[in-house]
Amino acid sequence: KNGDFYWVLASATPIWEGKEIAGFTSIRSKLPADQREQAEQVYAALNANRAHGYRIDAGMIRKKSLGDVFSVFSGTLKARLVTLVALLAGFMLLIGLTGTVALKQINGHAKSIYEDRAVPLAQLFDINNRMKDNAAALQNAVTASHARRSTADVQGSVRANSEAIDKVWAEYLATYLTPEEKGVAEAFAVKRAAYVEKGLKPGLALLAGGKIDALGEHLASAVAPLFDEVKAEMEKLVAIQVKEARSEFESVEREYTIALWFAAGVISLGLLIGGLVGFRTTRAVSRPLSHLNELLALISQGHLNNRVVIDRDDEVGHALRSVQAMQAQLAFAVEERRERTRLAEIEKAKALNGMAERLEQETAQAVEAGAHDLRLAAEGIGV
């Protein structure tokens, strides 16, 4: 009434009757010195409107921190375990995606090496071989004519090779060409056209006209130099295929190395974060469970005034509250039993005292009656 106050540690424990709450038992105990000091500081801050750094959570004073942002992930044991499993699953998924993407890229490079380099290289070799066959066919025709052998199949063979070269060249141009490759291909086409128009066709005309000596001179003076020019462009195209194939291979190596280091980094990060979360989760479980086991051991020994430290509101905190309530109820029941025993002893003592008083009264009455009878008997004898 005079404005004074005192600090207590109060708890309300439900009273169950069957499955329903019939009431509550409020138990107050002396507040420990450290909790009292903190409560006084927060109370003073509240009065001064400066308690922004504190919050009341489940009846407990808590200091606000950046960790409150992640309370949804660490507020309960269930949330911690779910977070740990989700983190590990997320890192495993990321590693799997990294491997899938890396394999897809490697597959793309391998496909490019085959379709854009290996196949065109085979086409260029085919074109080069057929061009050499045409030049060799004309040279063999000169030799066969001097030996008076037939050269009737030479023109058909050269024309068939030329048509095959045109077809293969068209297929080659349909593949992917780099800008450098396009320039060399255009130069090759120009020089091959010159080789055909100024070398092969005049040579076939000389062969058809039977001018074998002129054909020999034509092969040496025109066909051979033109073929060398075409071959030089062909070698450039082949060198480009090899260079681009090497570049693709080096790209595969780089991407593989990047994917490997990225996967190693993800694994290391996953182990680090998973280990940290696992350690904190284990610590969050083991320390309060140890306190819980100590409390249960003390209660089983009959100590019912133990301090129950509850600094969290998760499953373990609920268990500690239940132990606190159980301890309070046991203490209340023991005290109630002691009081009943004390009252029973008092009633028993009262009953015994009453019995003793009645016995004393009855004894006195019996003695008085006996004395009265004796007096009467004595008086009768005297008469």
Long-range contacts (C-beta under 8 A, 24 or more apart in sequence): 7-31, 7-36, 7-39, 7-40, 9-35, 11-321, 11-324, 11-325, 11-328, 13-325, 13-328, 13-329, 14-325, 25-328, 25-329, 25-332, 27-328, 27-331, 27-332, 29-305, 32-307, 57-313, 58-313, 58-317, 60-310, 60-311, 60-313, 74-280, 74-284, 75-313, 75-314, 76-314, 76-315, 77-281, 77-284, 77-285, 77-314, 77-315, 77-316, 78-315, 80-277, 80-280, 80-281, 80-284, 81-281, 83-277, 84-274, 84-277, 84-278, 84-281, 87-270, 87-273, 87-274, 87-277, 88-270, 88-274, 91-266, 91-267, 91-269, 91-270, 91-273, 91-274, 92-270, 94-266, 95-263, 95-266, 95-267, 95-270, 98-259, 98-262, 98-263, 98-266, 99-259, 99-263, 101-259, 102-255, 102-256, 102-259, 105-252, 105-255, 105-259, 106-252, 106-255, 106-256, 109-248, 109-249, 109-251, 109-252, 109-255, 110-252, 112-176, 112-248, 113-245, 113-248, 113-249, 115-175, 115-176, 116-175, 116-176, 116-244, 117-241, 117-244, 117-245, 117-248, 118-245, 119-175, 120-172, 120-175, 120-241, 121-238, 121-241, 121-242, 121-245, 123-168, 123-169, 123-171, 123-172, 124-172, 124-234, 124-237, 124-238, 124-241, 125-238, 126-164, 126-168, 127-165, 127-168, 127-169, 127-172, 127-234, 128-231, 128-234, 130-161, 130-162, 130-164, 130-165, 130-168, 131-161, 131-165, 131-192, 131-195, 131-227, 131-230, 131-231, 131-234, 133-157, 133-161, 134-158, 134-161, 134-162, 134-200, 135-219, 135-223, 135-224, 135-227, 137-161, 138-200, 138-203, 138-204, 138-207, 138-215, 138-219, 138-223, 139-219, 141-207, 141-212, 141-215, 142-212, 142-215, 142-216, 142-219, 145-207, 145-210, 145-212, 146-212, 151-207, 154-204, 154-207, 155-204, 155-207, 155-208, 158-200, 158-204, 162-196, 162-200, 165-192, 178-240, 178-244, 180-240, 181-237, 181-240, 181-244, 184-233, 184-236, 184-237, 184-240, 185-237, 187-233, 188-230, 188-233, 188-234, 188-236, 188-237, 191-226, 191-229, 191-230, 191-233, 192-230, 192-233, 194-226, 194-229, 195-223, 195-226, 195-227, 195-229, 195-230, 198-222, 198-226, 199-223, 199-226, 199-227, 284-312, 284-314, 284-316, 285-316, 288-312, 288-316, 288-317, 288-320, 289-316, 291-320, 292-316, 292-319, 292-320, 292-323, 295-320, 295-323, 295-327, 296-323, 299-323, 299-326, 299-327, 299-330, 304-330, 304-331, 304-334, 305-331
